[in-house]
């Protein structure tokens, strides 16, 4: 299995996953042209896509879902509440093949098994995804709200993960955001911090399965890649590979 973050952050999110003959895009927050360009930079082509999966209805995750579905003729996997909320806010256009699931469901796409977990982020019906192929398990877990019950078990059962590490607590407290937005970010329906991400990864590494983590959805104003990495390194040391998903470029391929 190969995974590539094509972009990660409030300016747009999309992850490419390749497992055997199955090709997935998780989230649709960047343009189709950007998907084509960034996959080409990594020697890949979206023409063989199998499906698009959406985590939640916020613009940086769903705005181009209809474009992807039409451009590549693939089904869209999304919860009913997320689809309704997205259509109420954006013009997704006609989508010929919508596969509705509920948070907590598991389903197959080609040769992979997809598991879903509901998240307490302030969206209509947010989910995280686990993709399993050939005994390897990959997680895409961002926009989490807070480290909710069961999240640690999900992370500990993965071989690789794109995990939210949104903000540094000091930078958020001292930064320019208004008080209401700071409360939203650090509240139970906002985003998890560098310290919370590090704690989740530390517990998972202690169980011995996790091989790499890519810190994702970093705030541009309240975090930096160096700060996020340093926070996780203080907990993890060199026990696993660590990277940061860029807000502006594709990552190198991560292999499982």
JOPE-V484996 format. One record per residue. N is the residue number from 1. RES is the residue in one letter. OMEGA is omega in degrees with one decimal (* if undefined). Layout:
n=N res=RES omega=OMEGA
n=N res=RES omega=OMEGA
//
This chain:
n=1 res=X omega=178.9
n=2 res=X omega=176.7
n=3 res=X omega=-179.9
n=4 res=X omega=170.2
n=5 res=X omega=179.2
n=6 res=X omega=174.1
n=7 res=X omega=-178.5
n=8 res=X omega=179.0
n=9 res=X omega=-177.4
n=10 res=X omega=176.7
n=11 res=X omega=175.7
n=12 res=X omega=-175.4
n=13 res=X omega=174.8
n=14 res=X omega=178.0
n=15 res=X omega=176.5
n=16 res=X omega=178.8
n=17 res=X omega=180.0
n=18 res=X omega=-177.4
n=19 res=X omega=-174.0
n=20 res=X omega=178.4
n=21 res=X omega=-176.7
n=22 res=X omega=179.8
n=23 res=X omega=-177.1
n=24 res=X omega=163.7
n=25 res=X omega=174.6
n=26 res=X omega=-177.7
n=27 res=X omega=-168.3
n=28 res=X omega=-175.4
n=29 res=X omega=175.4
n=30 res=X omega=-175.2
n=31 res=X omega=175.0
n=32 res=X omega=178.4
n=33 res=X omega=177.6
n=34 res=X omega=177.1
n=35 res=X omega=-178.8
n=36 res=X omega=-176.7
n=37 res=X omega=-175.0
n=38 res=X omega=173.9
n=39 res=X omega=177.9
n=40 res=X omega=176.9
n=41 res=X omega=179.3
n=42 res=X omega=174.0
n=43 res=X omega=-177.3
n=44 res=X omega=-173.4
n=45 res=X omega=-178.8
n=46 res=X omega=-177.4
n=47 res=X omega=-180.0
n=48 res=X omega=-177.7
n=49 res=X omega=177.6
n=50 res=X omega=-175.6
n=51 res=X omega=171.0
n=52 res=X omega=178.7
n=53 res=X omega=-178.1
n=54 res=X omega=-179.2
n=55 res=X omega=-177.8
n=56 res=X omega=-166.3
n=57 res=X omega=-179.9
n=58 res=X omega=-169.2
n=59 res=X omega=-176.3
n=60 res=X omega=178.8
n=61 res=X omega=-169.5
n=62 res=X omega=-166.8
n=63 res=X omega=-177.9
n=64 res=X omega=-176.3
n=65 res=X omega=178.9
n=66 res=X omega=178.8
n=67 res=X omega=179.4
n=68 res=X omega=-176.9
n=69 res=X omega=-179.9
n=70 res=X omega=-175.1
n=71 res=X omega=-175.6
n=72 res=X omega=173.8
n=73 res=X omega=-175.0
n=74 res=X omega=176.9
n=75 res=X omega=175.5
n=76 res=X omega=177.1
n=77 res=X omega=-171.1
n=78 res=X omega=175.4
n=79 res=X omega=-178.3
n=80 res=X omega=-179.5
n=81 res=X omega=178.2
n=82 res=X omega=179.2
n=83 res=X omega=-179.4
n=84 res=X omega=179.8
n=85 res=X omega=179.4
n=86 res=X omega=-179.7
n=87 res=X omega=178.6
n=88 res=X omega=-175.1
n=89 res=X omega=-174.5
n=90 res=X omega=173.5
n=91 res=X omega=179.5
n=92 res=X omega=-178.2
n=93 res=X omega=-178.2
n=94 res=X omega=174.8
n=95 res=X omega=-170.2
n=96 res=X omega=-172.1
n=97 res=X omega=177.9
n=98 res=X omega=178.4
n=99 res=X omega=-175.7
n=100 res=X omega=174.1
n=101 res=X omega=175.9
n=102 res=X omega=177.3
n=103 res=X omega=-175.8
n=104 res=X omega=178.9
n=105 res=X omega=169.2
n=106 res=X omega=-178.1
n=107 res=X omega=178.9
n=108 res=X omega=170.4
n=109 res=X omega=-176.0
n=110 res=X omega=-177.3
n=111 res=X omega=-179.1
n=112 res=X omega=172.7
n=113 res=X omega=178.8
n=114 res=X omega=173.9
n=115 res=X omega=-178.1
n=116 res=X omega=176.4
n=117 res=X omega=178.5
n=118 res=X omega=179.7
n=119 res=X omega=-179.6
n=120 res=X omega=174.9
n=121 res=X omega=-175.7
n=122 res=X omega=175.3
n=123 res=X omega=-178.2
n=124 res=X omega=-173.1
n=125 res=X omega=-173.0
n=126 res=X omega=176.7
n=127 res=X omega=164.2
n=128 res=X omega=-176.7
n=129 res=X omega=165.9
n=130 res=X omega=179.4
n=131 res=X omega=-177.6
n=132 res=X omega=177.1
n=133 res=X omega=176.6
n=134 res=X omega=179.2
n=135 res=X omega=178.3
n=136 res=X omega=-175.0
n=137 res=X omega=-178.6
n=138 res=X omega=177.8
n=139 res=X omega=169.2
n=140 res=X omega=-168.8
n=141 res=X omega=176.2
n=142 res=X omega=179.7
n=143 res=X omega=-167.0
n=144 res=X omega=-178.2
n=145 res=X omega=175.3
n=146 res=X omega=178.4
n=147 res=X omega=-172.8
n=148 res=X omega=179.5
n=149 res=X omega=178.5
n=150 res=X omega=-178.5
n=151 res=X omega=178.9
n=152 res=X omega=178.3
n=153 res=X omega=177.9
n=154 res=X omega=-178.0
n=155 res=X omega=-177.6
n=156 res=X omega=-179.3
n=157 res=X omega=-177.8
n=158 res=X omega=171.8
n=159 res=X omega=177.7
n=160 res=X omega=-175.3
n=161 res=X omega=162.4
n=162 res=X omega=-171.8
n=163 res=X omega=177.3
n=164 res=X omega=172.3
n=165 res=X omega=-161.5
n=166 res=X omega=-169.7
n=167 res=X omega=169.0
n=168 res=X omega=-173.3
n=169 res=X omega=179.8
n=170 res=X omega=179.7
n=171 res=X omega=177.8
n=172 res=X omega=-177.2
n=173 res=X omega=-175.6
n=174 res=X omega=-173.8
n=175 res=X omega=-170.7
n=176 res=X omega=-176.3
n=177 res=X omega=173.7
n=178 res=X omega=-173.6
n=179 res=X omega=-177.1
n=180 res=X omega=-179.2
n=181 res=X omega=174.7
n=182 res=X omega=178.6
n=183 res=X omega=179.8
n=184 res=X omega=-176.7
n=185 res=X omega=-176.9
n=186 res=X omega=-179.9
n=187 res=X omega=-173.2
n=188 res=X omega=-179.5
n=189 res=X omega=-177.5
n=190 res=X omega=-175.0
n=191 res=X omega=178.7
n=192 res=X omega=-174.2
n=193 res=X omega=173.9
n=194 res=X omega=-178.6
n=195 res=X omega=179.2
n=196 res=X omega=176.7
n=197 res=X omega=-179.8
n=198 res=X omega=179.2
n=199 res=X omega=177.8
n=200 res=X omega=-179.3
n=201 res=X omega=179.1
n=202 res=X omega=178.0
n=203 res=X omega=-179.3
n=204 res=X omega=-179.9
n=205 res=X omega=178.0
n=206 res=X omega=178.5
n=207 res=X omega=166.6
n=208 res=X omega=-176.2
n=209 res=X omega=-170.8
n=210 res=X omega=-178.3
n=211 res=X omega=178.9
n=212 res=X omega=174.4
n=213 res=X omega=174.5
n=214 res=X omega=-179.7
n=215 res=X omega=-167.2
n=216 res=X omega=176.1
n=217 res=X omega=177.4
n=218 res=X omega=174.5
n=219 res=X omega=177.3
n=220 res=X omega=-175.7
n=221 res=X omega=-169.2
n=222 res=X omega=-178.7
n=223 res=X omega=167.9
n=224 res=X omega=176.4
n=225 res=X omega=-179.3
n=226 res=X omega=-179.9
n=227 res=X omega=180.0
n=228 res=X omega=179.7
n=229 res=X omega=-178.8
n=230 res=X omega=179.7
n=231 res=X omega=178.8
n=232 res=X omega=-179.8
n=233 res=X omega=179.0
n=234 res=X omega=178.2
n=235 res=X omega=-169.7
n=236 res=X omega=-171.3
n=237 res=X omega=180.0
n=238 res=X omega=-173.8
n=239 res=X omega=175.6
n=240 res=X omega=173.4
n=241 res=X omega=177.7
n=242 res=X omega=177.0
n=243 res=X omega=177.0
n=244 res=X omega=176.6
n=245 res=X omega=-176.8
n=246 res=X omega=171.8
n=247 res=X omega=-169.3
n=248 res=X omega=-174.6
n=249 res=X omega=176.1
n=250 res=X omega=174.0
n=251 res=X omega=165.7
n=252 res=X omega=177.7
n=253 res=X omega=172.3
n=254 res=X omega=-175.7
n=255 res=X omega=172.2
n=256 res=X omega=*
//
